[in-house]
Amino acid sequence: AQTVTQSQPEMSVQEAETVTLSCTYDTSESDYYLFWYKQPPSRQMILVIRQEAYKQQNATENRFSVNFQKAAKSFSLKISDSQLGDAAMYFCAWLNNNDMRFGAGTRLTVKP
Amino acid sequence: DVKVTQSSRYLVKRTGEKVFLECVQDMDHENMFWYRQDPGLGLRLIYFSYDVKMKEKGDIPEGYSVSREKKERFSLILESASTNQTSMYLCASSFGLAGETQYFGPGTRLLVL
């Protein structure tokens, strides 16, 4: 079975600094998609970034970028110039067909 | 913008009650999903539907059923609520193509007493 592991239950970062959230996954599939979702306190879960496994180039979205290492089955999220609004639970997810697997989440605190 | 709405943000029910959670999406998505979110466990799939009247069991279907009579609406039913079903329930939807992003509703926090 596919599993997604987020080894950091909690992380904190100083405002304007950079933080990296870790994610590893286990799969025998060669074709899949990876996602980072953000869930602010008491608010809706929203997509942060998406990566197709067949693409070698790492996805970026403004201050958010990923380091996708397919052979190592690693998919970390880097947040640059952290802002107070980045404080949230972050979930890493793996998708193949309609089978989506989520990690347990990392709670990110941003210190002013 | 995709909009996924859920009928209640907070719900309190008693053990043994029948509970209905409703989800509506406005983007004509083929796929709809019900997840349960618990601390330290992430999100676990209860059921999903890839078309009207079609449904597939997820990882934890026991104690739940679903209904999809219209494309935009997907209901989760707890036939006889139990305290171990106290949780946050998230609905999501996506287009039917491979790798499509799932869009989530705001969640329903259910407390079963």
HADDOCK unambig.tbl for C-alpha pairs under 7 A between the chains (distance, minus, plus):
assign (segid A and resid 33 and name CA) (segid B and resid 99 and name CA) 5.87 0.50 0.50
assign (segid A and resid 43 and name CA) (segid B and resid 106 and name CA) 6.27 0.50 0.50
assign (segid A and resid 44 and name CA) (segid B and resid 104 and name CA) 6.84 0.50 0.50
assign (segid A and resid 44 and name CA) (segid B and resid 105 and name CA) 6.29 0.50 0.50
assign (segid A and resid 44 and name CA) (segid B and resid 106 and name CA) 4.45 0.50 0.50
assign (segid A and resid 45 and name CA) (segid B and resid 104 and name CA) 5.93 0.50 0.50
assign (segid A and resid 46 and name CA) (segid B and resid 104 and name CA) 6.99 0.50 0.50
assign (segid A and resid 95 and name CA) (segid B and resid 99 and name CA) 6.54 0.50 0.50
assign (segid A and resid 96 and name CA) (segid B and resid 99 and name CA) 6.70 0.50 0.50
assign (segid A and resid 97 and name CA) (segid B and resid 98 and name CA) 5.35 0.50 0.50
assign (segid A and resid 97 and name CA) (segid B and resid 99 and name CA) 6.50 0.50 0.50
assign (segid A and resid 102 and name CA) (segid B and resid 42 and name CA) 5.84 0.50 0.50
assign (segid A and resid 102 and name CA) (segid B and resid 43 and name CA) 5.81 0.50 0.50
assign (segid A and resid 103 and name CA) (segid B and resid 42 and name CA) 5.48 0.50 0.50
assign (segid A and resid 104 and name CA) (segid B and resid 40 and name CA) 5.09 0.50 0.50
assign (segid A and resid 104 and name CA) (segid B and resid 41 and name CA) 4.82 0.50 0.50
assign (segid A and resid 104 and name CA) (segid B and resid 42 and name CA) 3.86 0.50 0.50
assign (segid A and resid 105 and name CA) (segid B and resid 42 and name CA) 6.00 0.50 0.50
